[in-house]
Amino acid sequence: MRRTLPIFIVLAVLLVAIAAVNPYFLEPPAFLAFVKRAAPLVILAAGQYFVIVSGEFDLSVGSLVTAEVVIAARLIDGSAEATWPVLGLMLVLGLLAGLVNGVVTTLLRVPSFITTLGMLLILSGAVFLWTGGAPRGALSAQFRELGRGSLGPVPWSVLILVVAGAVAIWVMRSDFGHTLVAAGDNDRAAALSGVRVARVRTVAFMISGLAAAVAAILLGGFAGVSAQVGVGLEFQAITAVVLGGVALGGGRGSVVAAMAGAFTLEALFTLLNLYGISGALEPAVQGVIIIAAVALGAVSLPRRRAAAS
């Protein structure tokens, strides 16, 4: 609890600051709209958490989101009948991309940074080659309902986020979650204790791919079809995770804090926008957060080891 408290304090301060500029923000419709807008990034951050806490990286999620949206639009092409089969296909493709990342990383022993960077380039190149930079087709109204619509006053995006968050918390409290953290903390010790490190890390990549597919479904409904829809999301997800106090080396951190980090990042960007600060500064802000988090981790690691000994 002590490790996760700071991010919730920062989030609360940012929400109060937004409300001071825009008092309407804390009213249910406006606040739900904020959560709806943040939902894809929060889900991506939850998926990225599984990979990072296991000691790896996944840089492919942004390009995977773009590829999923472009493929869905081409296959559905406005047809309501094709909506649900394509939704299922998107989830399968997300799992498959994660499986490839996991197998190449764990069995071929290619560093995950290189593996997922290669996947990013492959997917980006494939999308551009297929579309020529101008995606064709259209998403059906039924598809877009998941990103834009609501069940009563509550957007579908918020409901999907709640379910995804609950599942992520349950998984991390299960035996799998404990072995995943152990693999990230010390993979050799974990292997000697019977943990199948390659398997749990591969599953972590598959969870990340699945999260990217869900985020693509929500973004496709909310933002529409674009060859740029997922650009930069991988860095936003990593920034959110480290902002939530998750160690980039793995083995430490909470999925709840990682999701809170995504909300905090979205709140920070919202506040900057309210003050009229250029959105071009967002990458710079993310860079500062990542460098600060890594530096803080490097300073605190010797202290933790000394305390443990």
C-alpha positions as a printed NumPy array, in Angstrom:
array([[  0.   ,   0.   ,   0.   ],
       [  2.838,   2.398,   0.844],
       [  4.372,   1.874,  -2.604],
       [  1.135,   2.548,  -4.479],
       [ -0.074,   5.506,  -2.393],
       [  2.042,   8.212,  -4.117],
       [  0.502,   7.669,  -7.552],
       [ -3.011,   7.957,  -6.142],
       [ -2.05 ,  11.18 ,  -4.365],
       [ -0.664,  12.613,  -7.61 ],
       [ -3.807,  11.51 ,  -9.473],
       [ -6.052,  13.139,  -6.862],
       [ -4.07 ,  16.398,  -7.055],
       [ -4.358,  16.459, -10.852],
       [ -8.104,  15.784, -10.753],
       [ -8.581,  18.626,  -8.263],
       [ -6.472,  20.905, -10.46 ],
       [ -8.611,  20.03 , -13.503],
       [-11.787,  20.663, -11.492],
       [-10.43 ,  24.064, -10.437],
       [-10.098,  25.06 , -14.09 ],
       [-13.281,  23.302, -15.211],
       [-15.771,  22.828, -12.317],
       [-18.031,  20.75 , -14.575],
       [-15.302,  18.072, -14.765],
       [-16.299,  16.25 , -11.555],
       [-19.952,  15.967, -12.527],
       [-20.817,  12.366, -13.561],
       [-21.208,  12.921, -17.35 ],
       [-17.908,  14.79 , -17.689],
       [-15.998,  12.453, -15.377],
       [-17.311,   9.378, -17.174],
       [-16.237,  10.975, -20.45 ],
       [-12.726,  11.349, -19.007],
       [-12.66 ,   7.683, -17.93 ],
       [-14.003,   6.671, -21.349],
       [-11.21 ,   8.604, -23.06 ],
       [ -8.582,   7.071, -20.776],
       [ -9.901,   3.491, -20.98 ],
       [ -7.812,   2.282, -23.982],
       [ -4.56 ,   3.554, -22.422],
       [ -5.439,   2.099, -19.017],
       [ -6.093,  -1.317, -20.57 ],
       [ -2.847,  -1.085, -22.562],
       [ -0.962,  -0.158, -19.381],
       [ -2.423,  -3.18 , -17.588],
       [ -1.225,  -5.434, -20.403],
       [  2.176,  -3.76 , -20.49 ],
       [  2.446,  -4.262, -16.731],
       [  2.385,  -8.046, -17.119],
       [  5.336,  -7.895, -19.503],
       [  7.374,  -5.357, -17.536],
       [  6.877,  -7.007, -14.156],
       [  8.195, -10.221, -15.724],
       [ 11.396,  -8.395, -16.665],
       [ 10.657,  -7.733, -20.362],
       [  9.34 ,  -4.975, -22.678],
       [  6.641,  -4.821, -25.337],
       [  7.164,  -2.02 , -27.862],
       [  4.781,  -3.513, -30.42 ],
       [  1.408,  -2.635, -28.868],
       [  0.955,   0.709, -30.631],
       [  1.529,  -0.723, -34.097],
       [ -0.627,  -3.717, -33.176],
       [ -3.499,  -1.372, -32.286],
       [ -3.164,   0.358, -35.666],
       [ -3.004,  -2.931, -37.559],
       [ -6.057,  -4.294, -35.747],
       [ -8.176,  -1.211, -36.507],
       [ -7.127,  -1.128, -40.171],
       [ -7.754,  -4.861, -40.632],
       [-11.147,  -4.64 , -38.91 ],
       [-12.277,  -1.771, -41.125],
       [-11.211,  -3.624, -44.273],
       [-12.923,  -6.878, -43.276],
       [-16.129,  -5.363, -41.894],
       [-16.517,  -2.669, -44.57 ],
       [-19.702,  -1.421, -42.92 ],
       [-21.339,  -4.869, -42.667],
       [-23.199,  -5.502, -39.409],
       [-23.072,  -9.281, -39.987],
       [-19.276,  -9.276, -40.037],
       [-18.911,  -7.335, -36.793],
       [-18.785, -10.112, -34.212],
       [-16.64 , -12.549, -36.239],
       [-14.129,  -9.75 , -36.846],
       [-14.15 ,  -8.8  , -33.158],
       [-13.272, -12.396, -32.329],
       [-10.564, -12.383, -34.995],
       [ -9.049,  -9.231, -33.496],
       [ -8.71 , -10.897, -30.11 ],
       [ -7.108, -13.955, -31.718],
       [ -4.662, -11.793, -33.673],
       [ -3.696,  -9.981, -30.478],
       [ -2.986, -13.272, -28.731],
       [ -1.063, -14.543, -31.759],
       [  1.147, -11.435, -31.93 ],
       [  1.881, -11.809, -28.227],
       [  2.668, -15.489, -28.709],
       [  5.186, -14.691, -31.451],
       [  6.82 , -12.021, -29.29 ],
       [  6.996, -14.414, -26.365],
       [  8.378, -17.378, -28.293],
       [ 11.049, -15.325, -30.066],
       [ 12.07 , -13.706, -26.774],
       [ 12.1  , -16.781, -24.54 ],
       [ 12.995, -19.667, -26.854],
       [ 15.235, -17.894, -29.363],
       [ 16.631, -15.673, -26.585],
       [ 16.312, -12.469, -28.573],
       [ 16.07 ,  -9.508, -26.157],
       [ 12.446,  -8.415, -25.88 ],
       [ 13.398,  -4.841, -26.74 ],
       [ 14.687,  -6.044, -30.13 ],
       [ 11.892,  -8.581, -30.663],
       [  9.053,  -6.162, -30.064],
       [ 10.802,  -3.324, -31.889],
       [ 11.039,  -5.657, -34.877],
       [  7.351,  -6.533, -34.518],
       [  6.545,  -2.813, -34.393],
       [  8.405,  -2.235, -37.662],
       [  6.882,  -5.302, -39.327],
       [  3.322,  -4.311, -38.427],
       [  3.863,  -0.644, -39.334],
       [  5.355,  -1.6  , -42.693],
       [  2.603,  -4.117, -43.396],
       [ -0.116,  -1.58 , -42.634],
       [  1.48 ,   1.035, -44.874],
       [  2.02 ,  -1.473, -47.683],
       [ -1.574,  -2.684, -47.467],
       [ -3.21 ,   0.736, -47.2  ],
       [ -0.748,   3.061, -48.915],
       [ -1.26 ,   5.36 , -45.947],
       [ -5.022,   5.627, -46.549],
       [ -7.013,   2.815, -44.878],
       [ -9.999,   1.507, -46.788],
       [-13.265,   0.084, -45.565],
       [-15.439,   1.173, -42.661],
       [-16.369,  -0.002, -39.194],
       [-19.996,  -0.905, -38.651],
       [-22.279,   0.985, -36.279],
       [-22.354,  -2.097, -34.028],
       [-18.563,  -2.08 , -33.79 ],
       [-18.385,   1.628, -33.034],
       [-21.01 ,   1.257, -30.317],
       [-18.396,  -0.366, -28.065],
       [-16.19 ,   2.703, -28.218],
       [-18.829,   5.42 , -28.48 ],
       [-22.015,   4.019, -26.979],
       [-23.199,   3.416, -23.465],
       [-25.389,   1.204, -21.323],
       [-27.668,   3.755, -19.752],
       [-25.446,   6.561, -18.433],
       [-22.315,   4.405, -18.307],
       [-20.187,   4.115, -21.489],
       [-19.356,   0.623, -22.718],
       [-15.671,   1.595, -22.573],
       [-15.938,   2.149, -18.824],
       [-17.698,  -1.178, -18.289],
       [-15.098,  -3.009, -20.368],
       [-12.346,  -1.251, -18.41 ],
       [-13.867,  -2.354, -15.098],
       [-14.031,  -5.965, -16.279],
       [-10.47 ,  -5.866, -17.652],
       [ -9.171,  -4.326, -14.422],
       [-10.945,  -6.899, -12.271],
       [ -9.521,  -9.751, -14.36 ],
       [ -5.997,  -8.266, -14.21 ],
       [ -6.175,  -7.945, -10.413],
       [ -7.483, -11.508, -10.075],
       [ -4.716, -12.885, -12.302],
       [ -1.995, -11.107, -10.32 ],
       [ -3.394, -12.476,  -7.063],
       [ -3.369, -16.018,  -8.449],
       [ -0.431, -18.432,  -8.47 ],
       [  0.401, -17.284, -11.996],
       [  0.787, -13.705, -10.811],
       [  3.154, -14.759,  -8.033],
       [  5.307, -16.795, -10.427],
       [  5.342, -13.902, -12.9  ],
       [  6.7  , -11.527, -10.267],
       [  9.231, -14.154,  -9.172],
       [ 10.436, -14.538, -12.766],
       [ 10.915, -10.8  , -13.041],
       [ 12.673, -10.508,  -9.708],
       [ 15.199, -13.305, -10.301],
       [ 14.584, -15.626, -13.213],
       [ 17.352, -18.052, -12.247],
       [ 16.101, -18.472,  -8.704],
       [ 12.554, -18.804, -10.013],
       [ 13.621, -21.519, -12.478],
       [ 15.423, -23.422,  -9.715],
       [ 12.261, -23.296,  -7.613],
       [ 10.25 , -24.897, -10.407],
       [  8.842, -21.869, -12.246],
       [  8.655, -22.318, -16.019],
       [ 10.019, -18.873, -16.748],
       [  9.723, -19.098, -20.53 ],
       [  6.085, -20.135, -20.281],
       [  4.974, -17.42 , -17.856],
       [  6.778, -14.711, -19.818],
       [  5.204, -15.914, -23.066],
       [  1.773, -15.779, -21.435],
       [  2.581, -12.238, -20.262],
       [  3.264, -11.215, -23.865],
       [ -0.006, -12.833, -24.945],
       [ -1.888, -10.864, -22.277],
       [ -0.257,  -7.687, -23.587],
       [ -1.323,  -8.554, -27.127],
       [ -4.866,  -9.257, -25.95 ],
       [ -4.952,  -5.909, -24.127],
       [ -3.82 ,  -4.187, -27.346],
       [ -6.67 ,  -5.869, -29.236],
       [ -9.232,  -4.667, -26.681],
       [ -7.756,  -1.158, -26.805],
       [ -7.985,  -1.26 , -30.612],
       [-11.671,  -2.152, -30.411],
       [-12.36 ,   0.812, -28.143],
       [-10.183,   3.235, -30.107],
       [-11.685,   2.138, -33.41 ],
       [-15.13 ,   2.892, -32.073],
       [-14.127,   6.162, -30.427],
       [-11.618,   7.668, -32.859],
       [-12.461,   5.916, -36.122],
       [-10.183,   4.364, -38.733],
       [ -6.722,   5.835, -39.174],
       [ -3.242,   4.589, -39.997],
       [ -2.023,   6.719, -37.071],
       [ -4.487,   5.593, -34.401],
       [ -1.928,   3.617, -32.386],
       [  1.157,   5.769, -32.965],
       [  3.023,   6.413, -29.718],
       [  0.723,   4.3  , -27.543],
       [  3.53 ,   1.887, -26.653],
       [  5.507,   4.719, -25.06 ],
       [  2.45 ,   6.087, -23.294],
       [  1.745,   2.632, -21.847],
       [  5.342,   2.214, -20.638],
       [  5.297,   5.726, -19.173],
       [  2.064,   4.951, -17.337],
       [  3.514,   1.744, -15.901],
       [  6.7  ,   3.374, -14.596],
       [  4.679,   6.339, -13.333],
       [  2.76 ,   3.783, -11.267],
       [  5.998,   2.734,  -9.578],
       [  6.582,  -0.526, -11.447],
       [ 10.288,  -1.365, -11.696],
       [ 11.486,  -1.508, -15.303],
       [ 13.771,  -4.398, -14.387],
       [ 10.775,  -6.445, -13.269],
       [  9.847,  -8.126, -10.028],
       [  8.191,  -5.166,  -8.318],
       [  4.998,  -3.201,  -8.79 ],
       [  1.21 ,  -3.35 ,  -8.695],
       [ -1.162,  -3.667, -11.638],
       [ -3.569,  -1.309,  -9.863],
       [ -0.814,   1.31 ,  -9.594],
       [  0.073,   0.809, -13.273],
       [ -3.545,   1.483, -14.233],
       [ -3.595,   4.502, -11.911],
       [ -0.46 ,   5.679, -13.704],
       [ -2.377,   5.636, -16.987],
       [ -5.185,   7.679, -15.46 ],
       [ -2.599,  10.091, -14.073],
       [ -0.951,  10.497, -17.464],
       [ -4.317,  11.146, -19.1  ],
       [ -5.199,  13.651, -16.349],
       [ -1.87 ,  15.419, -16.831],
       [ -2.431,  15.747, -20.584],
       [ -5.973,  16.988, -19.93 ],
       [ -4.68 ,  19.652, -17.556],
       [ -2.019,  20.777, -20.025],
       [ -4.681,  21.035, -22.7  ],
       [ -6.919,  23.133, -20.447],
       [ -4.063,  25.558, -19.908],
       [ -3.495,  25.744, -23.661],
       [ -0.072,  24.1  , -23.539],
       [  0.881,  22.497, -26.834],
       [  0.295,  18.783, -27.208],
       [  3.735,  18.615, -28.816],
       [  5.131,  18.674, -25.271],
       [  3.495,  15.329, -24.409],
       [  6.435,  13.199, -25.654],
       [  8.836,  15.406, -23.689],
       [  6.762,  14.919, -20.54 ],
       [  6.779,  11.154, -21.088],
       [ 10.559,  11.197, -21.56 ],
       [ 11.094,  13.104, -18.325],
       [  8.856,  10.671, -16.423],
       [ 10.676,   7.596, -17.767],
       [ 14.15 ,   9.006, -17.039],
       [ 13.119,  10.119, -13.553],
       [ 11.561,   6.733, -12.774],
       [ 14.615,   4.809, -13.936],
       [ 16.952,   7.133, -12.03 ],
       [ 14.867,   6.784,  -8.878],
       [ 14.887,   3.004,  -9.25 ],
       [ 18.653,   2.965,  -9.697],
       [ 19.103,   5.015,  -6.51 ],
       [ 16.69 ,   2.958,  -4.412],
       [ 17.813,  -0.511,  -5.593],
       [ 21.033,  -0.656,  -3.497],
       [ 19.058,   0.415,  -0.447],
       [ 16.481,  -2.332,  -0.961],
       [ 19.206,  -4.932,  -1.41 ],
       [ 21.003,  -3.732,   1.711],
       [ 17.775,  -3.897,   3.681],
       [ 17.055,  -7.393,   2.388],
       [ 20.509,  -8.622,   3.428]])
